[in-house]
Amino acid sequence: MKNFFYLFLIFMVLSSCGDFLEERSEGKAYVTSCADLEELLVGEGYWNWENQQNVLDMKNLPFLHLMDDDTEMCLLGNAHSYYEKLQAIYSWERLPFNEKGNPFPDEAWKHFYHTISVANVVLDKLPEFSNESLELRERIEGEALFIRAWNYYYLINLYAKPYSKTTASMDPGVPVKLDPMIEDVFFSRQSVDSVYSLIVSDLEKAVVLLDGGLEETIYQASEAAVHALLGRIYLYMGEYELALVHLEDPVFTSYALVDLSSASLSSSSMEMEVIHSQMVDGGLVSKLSVDFQVSEELYYDMYDPEDQRGKFFFSSTYYGNRICGKSVPSVGALRVAELFLNRAEAYAMLEGQEEKAVENLRALRSKRYVEGTSLEIMDSFKGLTGKELVDFIRQERRRELCFEGHRWFDLRRYAVSPKYPESKMIRHNIYGEGASASEQVLLGYYILDTYDKDNGWVLPIPDYAIEFNDGALENNEREDRTFFEL
C-alpha cells in the first residue's frame, strides 16, 4: 500500500512534466533514470512555466510589487485591466485575495508546495540510481536542495514574520514537508527559526554538491547561485560574518557589473548581471503599469541627475504614467549588483569593517553614473559611519533593486534588524478617473502603519490550506483597513 501511494504521488506531481513518464494500466508513473529526474526538475522544479507575464496569475507574484512604497495606483490612460482584482492587495485588506468581496485563490502558496513536492520526490528517488554517474547524481541532488530552499525562502517571507533572533524560535512559520509520501496527517506551522534552519541546511549541502560544476544555464542552480542565495539568507538572519563567507567566495571572480556609465548602453545590458533566474524578464512589471506606476518618491527623489539608473529603469507614457522598463526579472533572480549591496550591508554592520562597505558601494556606483560625474556626487557617502552609512546602503539597495521582488522583504527585515532597526509607514493613494485620459482624481488613501503597530506586513495563509488541514494551521491575524476619504 505504501508503494502504491508513493507511485500515485509521483504520477500526480509529474503527469504534466514531459514525455518521459509512462502511464501504466494501474494509473502509476515510473521514473527509470537520473535523466528522468533531471527532466522533472527542469519541467516542474524551476519556475519556467508559460505566461510568466500574466498579471492576474498569483503564482507570478504580482502582489509582491503592490504592497511596498515603490508602487502607486494610476488611472491615467484609457485601458485599465487589473486594478479591481488587485485593489485589495494594494490596500493591505484583511482578505487581500478578493475582487469586490469575492475571494479568489492565492495560487502562489499552492505553487510553492507543489515545487517543494517535486524536489522531495527527486531527493527520495535519487538513491535508487547508484549505478549512474556520481557527478550527475550530485548535481541533481544539489539542484533539488536548492529548489526546495528557494521555495521555502519565499513561503517564510510572505506568510510569516521576518526573522528576528529574539523571537524566531517562537514565531509561527510555515508547514515543513520533506517526505514525498502521501500521508493521512494534518500539518501545523513550524517556527520561523526551524524553517530558516532547513533553508540553510539544504543550501549548505547544495553548495558542496555543486562545487566546481559547470554552469549550463542561468535558469538552473549553480555553485554561484547557491553562494549568492546563502549570502542573502544569512543577511536576513543578521549573521553578517556567515553571509560574507559566501558573498566573498572566489566563484564570483568571473562575474562583473555592467557599466552603465556609457550613454550608448541600454537597461537590457543588465541581463548580463543575472547569476540565476527562475523568471524570464521584467515584463510583469511593465504590464502592471496599466493600473499602477512608479511611486513619486522613488521616481523623483531617489536618483541624482547623473545616475544612469533613473534614465535606464524608468520612462513615462503619453498620458504621464511613470513606468518601470527594467529588463531583468521582476522577481525570482540573483544578480551581481545584489552581491555588492549585500556585502556592503554586512560589512557596515560589523565593527571595524566600514571601509570595506564603502569599497563595495564605490564599485557599484562607479558603474552607474554617467562618465565624468564628480567624485563629490558619486561618493556622496564618503565619511558616513554607523547608522548613516547603513541608511545610505538601504537607499542604494532600493535604487538598484527596485521592482525585482526585494523591497517588500527588505522593509520587513529592516523593522526587526538586530542593528539599526527601521520601520516605515506606507500610504497608498486611491484615484478615480478624471475628465480626460490624462487626468485622475485623488479620492483618498489607505495606510499601512509601521511594523510594530500593524499586522498587514504578513499575508494570510490561504483558506484552502486552512480547511484542508482541518484547523491544524493557525492563520495570521489581519485587520480590516480604514479608507481615509478626501
Residue pairs with C-beta under 8 A, 6 or more apart in sequence:
2 181
4 28
5 181
5 182
6 180
6 181
6 182
7 28
7 29
7 30
8 27
8 28
8 182
9 117
9 121
9 180
9 181
9 182
10 28
10 29
10 30
10 31
10 121
10 125
10 180
11 21
11 23
11 27
11 28
11 29
13 44
13 114
13 117
13 118
13 121
14 21
14 29
14 31
14 40
14 44
14 118
14 121
15 21
15 23
15 29
16 43
16 44
17 39
17 40
17 43
17 44
18 39
18 40
18 43
20 31
20 35
20 36
20 39
21 29
21 30
21 31
21 36
22 29
22 30
23 29
24 30
31 37
31 40
31 125
33 129
33 132
34 126
34 129
34 132
34 133
34 136
34 137
34 140
37 122
37 125
37 126
37 129
37 140
38 136
38 140
40 118
40 121
40 122
41 118
41 119
41 122
41 140
41 143
41 144
41 147
41 220
42 48
42 220
44 114
44 115
44 118
45 115
45 118
45 119
45 122
45 143
45 144
45 147
46 147
46 219
46 220
46 278
47 115
47 278
47 279
47 332
48 219
48 278
49 59
51 57
51 60
52 60
52 279
52 280
52 283
52 284
53 60
53 280
53 281
53 283
53 284
53 286
53 287
54 60
55 62
55 81
55 82
55 86
55 284
55 287
55 288
56 62
56 82
56 85
56 86
57 107
58 97
58 105
58 106
58 107
58 108
59 107
59 108
59 110
59 111
60 279
60 284
60 331
61 108
61 154
61 331
61 332
61 405
62 82
62 86
62 284
62 288
63 86
63 89
63 96
63 108
63 459
64 158
64 331
64 405
64 408
65 71
65 284
65 285
65 288
65 292
65 330
65 331
65 403
65 405
66 86
66 89
66 90
66 288
66 292
67 89
67 90
67 92
67 408
67 448
68 407
68 408
68 411
68 426
69 295
69 297
69 298
69 407
69 411
69 424
69 426
70 294
70 295
70 298
70 398
70 402
70 403
70 407
71 90
71 288
71 292
71 293
71 294
71 295
72 292
72 293
72 294
72 295
72 296
72 428
72 429
73 83
73 90
73 291
73 292
73 293
73 428
73 429
73 430
73 431
74 289
74 291
74 292
74 293
74 321
74 322
74 431
74 440
75 83
75 291
75 431
75 432
75 433
75 434
75 440
76 293
76 317
76 319
76 320
76 321
76 437
76 438
76 439
76 440
77 290
77 317
77 318
77 319
77 321
77 437
78 437
79 290
80 290
80 291
81 290
81 291
82 287
82 288
82 290
82 291
82 292
83 90
83 291
83 292
84 99
84 100
85 99
85 104
86 291
86 292
87 99
88 95
88 96
88 97
88 98
88 99
89 96
89 97
90 292
90 428
90 446
91 428
91 430
91 446
91 481
91 483
92 428
92 446
92 448
92 456
92 478
92 481
93 478
93 480
93 481
94 460
94 478
94 479
94 480
94 481
95 103
95 460
95 478
96 459
96 460
97 103
97 104
97 105
97 106
97 462
98 104
103 463
105 462
105 464
106 459
106 462
108 154
108 158
109 155
109 159
109 461
109 462
109 465
110 462
110 464
112 151
112 152
112 154
112 155
113 151
113 155
113 177
115 147
115 151
116 147
116 148
116 151
116 152
116 177
117 177
117 180
118 147
119 144
119 145
119 147
119 148
119 151
120 148
120 177
120 178
120 179
120 180
121 180
122 140
122 141
122 144
123 141
123 144
123 145
123 148
123 180
124 179
124 180
126 137
126 140
126 141
126 144
129 137
130 137
135 213
138 209
138 210
138 213
139 209
139 210
139 213
141 205
141 206
141 209
142 205
142 206
142 207
142 208
142 209
142 210
142 213
142 221
142 226
143 206
143 210
143 220
143 221
145 202
145 203
145 205
145 206
145 209
146 202
146 203
146 206
146 210
146 221
146 225
146 226
146 229
147 221
148 202
149 198
149 199
149 202
149 203
149 206
149 229
150 229
150 278
152 174
152 176
152 195
152 198
152 199
152 202
153 199
153 229
153 233
155 174
155 195
156 163
156 173
156 174
156 192
156 195
156 196
156 199
157 236
157 409
157 412
158 458
158 459
159 174
159 458
159 459
159 460
159 461
159 476
160 171
160 172
160 173
160 174
160 189
160 192
160 195
160 458
160 476
161 167
161 171
161 192
161 412
161 416
161 457
161 458
162 236
162 409
162 412
162 413
162 415
162 416
162 457
163 192
163 193
163 196
163 236
163 237
163 238
163 413
163 416
164 171
164 192
164 416
164 418
165 237
165 238
165 418
167 192
167 416
168 191
168 192
168 193
168 196
169 191
169 192
169 193
170 191
171 191
171 192
171 193
172 189
172 191
172 192
172 474
173 189
173 190
173 191
173 192
173 193
173 194
173 195
173 196
174 189
174 190
174 195
174 461
175 187
175 188
175 189
175 190
175 469
175 473
176 187
176 190
176 194
176 195
176 198
177 187
178 198
186 469
186 470
186 472
186 473
187 469
187 472
187 473
188 469
188 472
188 473
188 474
189 473
189 474
196 233
196 236
196 237
199 233
200 230
200 233
200 234
203 226
203 229
203 230
203 233
204 230
206 221
206 226
207 223
207 226
207 227
207 230
207 246
210 221
210 222
210 223
210 226
211 223
212 223
213 222
213 223
215 222
215 223
215 224
218 274
218 275
218 276
218 277
219 276
219 277
219 278
220 276
221 276
222 275
222 276
223 251
224 249
224 251
224 252
224 255
224 275
224 276
225 275
225 276
225 334
227 246
227 247
227 249
227 251
227 252
228 246
228 247
228 252
228 275
228 276
228 334
228 338
228 339
229 276
229 334
230 243
230 246
231 243
231 244
231 246
231 247
231 339
231 342
231 343
231 346
232 243
232 334
232 338
232 342
233 243
234 240
234 242
234 243
234 246
235 243
235 342
235 345
235 346
236 409
236 413
238 349
238 417
238 418
238 419
240 345
240 346
240 347
240 349
240 350
241 346
241 350
243 342
243 346
244 343
244 346
244 347
247 339
247 342
247 343
247 346
248 343
252 336
252 339
255 273
255 275
255 336
255 339
256 336
257 273
257 336
257 337
257 340
257 363
257 364
257 367
258 265
258 269
258 270
258 272
258 273
258 367
259 265
259 367
260 269
260 270
260 308
260 309
260 312
260 367
260 368
261 308
261 366
261 367
261 368
261 369
261 370
261 371
261 373
262 371
263 308
263 370
263 371
265 312
266 312
267 312
267 313
267 325
267 326
267 327
268 327
270 312
270 326
270 327
270 328
270 335
271 327
271 328
273 328
273 335
273 336
273 337
274 328
274 329
274 333
274 334
274 335
274 336
275 333
275 334
275 335
275 336
275 339
276 333
276 334
277 329
277 332
277 333
277 334
278 329
278 332
278 333
279 329
279 330
279 331
279 332
279 333
280 329
281 327
281 328
281 329
281 330
282 324
282 325
282 326
282 327
282 328
282 329
282 330
282 403
282 404
283 330
284 330
284 331
285 324
285 326
285 330
285 403
286 323
286 324
286 325
289 317
289 321
289 323
289 324
293 321
293 322
293 323
294 314
294 322
294 323
294 324
294 402
296 322
298 398
298 402
299 314
299 322
302 310
302 395
302 398
302 399
303 309
303 310
303 399
304 310
304 369
304 377
306 369
306 370
306 373
306 377
306 378
307 368
307 369
307 370
307 399
308 368
308 369
308 370
309 368
309 399
309 400
312 326
313 324
313 325
313 326
313 402
313 403
314 322
314 323
314 324
314 325
315 323
315 325
316 322
316 323
317 323
319 437
319 438
320 438
324 402
324 403
326 402
326 403
326 404
328 335
328 404
329 404
330 403
330 404
330 405
331 404
331 405
332 405
333 404
333 405
335 401
335 404
337 364
337 400
337 401
338 400
338 401
338 406
340 360
340 361
340 363
340 364
341 360
341 364
341 393
341 396
341 397
341 400
341 401
343 356
343 357
343 360
344 357
344 358
344 360
344 361
344 364
344 393
344 396
345 357
345 390
345 393
345 394
345 397
346 357
347 353
347 354
347 356
347 357
347 360
348 354
348 357
348 389
348 390
348 393
349 390
349 419
349 420
354 385
354 389
357 389
357 393
358 381
358 382
358 389
361 381
361 392
361 393
361 396
362 378
362 379
364 396
364 400
365 378
365 379
365 396
366 378
368 400
369 377
369 378
381 389
381 392
381 396
384 392
386 420
387 420
390 419
390 420
391 420
391 422
394 410
394 414
394 422
397 406
397 410
398 407
398 410
401 407
411 424
411 426
411 451
411 457
412 451
412 457
414 421
414 422
414 423
414 424
415 421
415 422
415 423
415 424
415 450
415 451
415 452
415 457
416 451
423 450
423 451
423 452
424 450
425 447
425 448
425 449
425 450
426 447
426 448
427 445
427 446
427 447
427 448
428 445
428 446
428 447
428 448
429 442
429 444
429 445
430 442
430 443
430 444
430 445
430 446
430 483
431 440
431 441
431 442
431 443
432 440
432 441
432 443
433 439
433 440
433 441
434 440
434 441
442 486
443 485
443 486
444 483
444 484
444 485
444 486
445 483
445 484
445 486
446 481
446 482
446 483
446 484
447 482
447 484
448 454
448 456
448 457
449 456
451 457
454 479
455 476
455 477
455 478
455 479
456 478
456 479
456 481
458 476
458 478
459 476
460 475
460 476
460 478
461 473
461 475
461 476
465 473
466 473
466 475
